[in-house]
Amino acid sequence: MSPGLILSSFLIYTAIIFAISWITSRKADNQSFFIGNKKSPWPVVAYGMIGASLSGVTFISVPGWVGKTGFTYFMIVLGYVAGYAVITLVLLPLYYKMNLTSIYTYLATRFGRRSYKTGASFFLVSRIVGASFRMFLVVSVLQIFVFDYYGIPFWLTVVLFMVLIELYTMKGGIKTIVWTDTLQTTFMLVAVIITVVIVLSQLHIGLSDMISLVKHSDYSRIVETNVNSPRFFLKQFFAGMFITIVMTGLDQDMMQKNLSCRNLQDAKKNMTTLSLILVPVNLIFLFLGAVLFIYAANFNVSLPSLTDHVFPAIALGHLGIVAGVVFIIGLISAAYSSADSALTSLTTSFSIDILELDKKYKHDENLLKKKRQQVHIGMTLIIIFVIVLFKLINNQAVIQQLFTFAGYTYGPLLGLYAFGLFTKANVVDKWVPVVAIAAPVITYLISYFSGLIFPEFRFGFELLIVNGLLTIIGLFMIIKK
């Protein structure tokens, strides 16, 4: 597939995104940017959040991961459902009852100002790095297959994408993203379905036969029974549950869309629908991974050493123009979906939680808008820097790195909210930052030395739970007498 055709697909898709942005942001104000004026239709939010939840990580990493881990990732997906139930029944009622714009305002009410700033700061670090992970994955693939051909350096490709995202989210914010995510979700799912159809046609095999072939292959293994393995099924399930609670329920990015719904009932419908849809959608991505590896074995395709490049290598190098075009559009959708809502939520959290612009300029909408846009530009520059830095150190599947990093940065948030919701104790607010920093450090030491003491045992994504428990223990140690 020629780089020129790929570039044309990119430009056409980007033009469509800007058209949606122009339509949705014509009468946007600061409340439109932060919470969509609380007028977002819940079915649109739920559908769009599928793409935001999947992003480039699921689109590229999950199919490639199947070659090494089979379908064991599906246990994490089942854990997601339990996590979404907790969000629906516990967190959403709290956020709507307090009428929050930033969910971290809860920490100020429950513990105090330093706890509030600590929670917001951990979110900012988590989301900046998480968004950069996702964006890096997608941009690196486009760099290899398109921009290297034109001699454009990686850093310039990153700048191009981030500037485009910054421009179409600058005015409308969450009001725009609710609708652009709908488009991006559609293209990602269509790309996967069309890819499977093309592979089946080239293998001259029907869908039912392929399902049977995958089912009886080593790729379909879901349950890992080795307790020492990081993919032990109970570890995976509970890790998925708590990953969802922190990376959705305690994440301003994902909750900002829920808070843009008209009321609590709509937000609950949105979250329940999302949790049910994500199960078959993730199963489709796992199935795609197995199909790609079976295709490669059948036609003796030489696969790249980096699993994240398996899907793009086959789609762009072996399946023809149609598959290449739909893959690129799906990939670009994943790129935009990875960063647009993250950029908006980072701007919201930094503006409201750190700078408190909504309080300083509550009587001056124009000045608030100006300051908010300055923060928007600043966050864009930070994400660009982190993506380029990540280029220098990446050496494993991004989905693995993403969940591992989340275990360290979201753990203190998990501990703070769990302690706040399920105890009535008050803590010494000034010591909360110390506890929040100490918990992930101790978690890292436990992970490191456990490997030396017990060579057969490996921590997986359950480090998040360990981190959260250490935070809770630390908070009990600083309870006010």
Secondary structure, DSSP 8 states (H G I E B T S, - for coil): --HHHHHHHHHHHHHHHHHHHHHHTTT--HHHHHHGGG-B-HHHHHHHHHHHHHHHIIIIIHHHHHHHHTTTHHHHHHHHHHHHHHIIIIIHHHHHHTT-SSTTHHHHHHT-HHHHHHHHHHHHHHHHHHHHHHHHHHHHHHIIIIITTTT--HHHHHHHHHHHHHHHHTTTTHHHHHHHHHHHHHHHHHHHHHHHHHHHHHHT--HHHHHHHHHTSGGG------TTSTT-HHHHHHHHHHHHIIIIIT-HHHHHHHTTBSSHHHHHHHHHHHHHHHHHHHHHHHHHHHHHHHHHHHTT----SSGGGHHHHHHHHTS-HHHHHHHHHHHHHHHHHHHHHHHHHHHHHIIIIIS-HHHHTTT-HHHHHHHHHHHHHHHHHHHHHHHHHHHTT--S-HHHHHHHHHHHHSHHHHHHHHHHHH----B-GGGHHHHHHHHHHHHHHHHHHHHHHSTT----TTHHHHHHHHHHHHHHHTB--
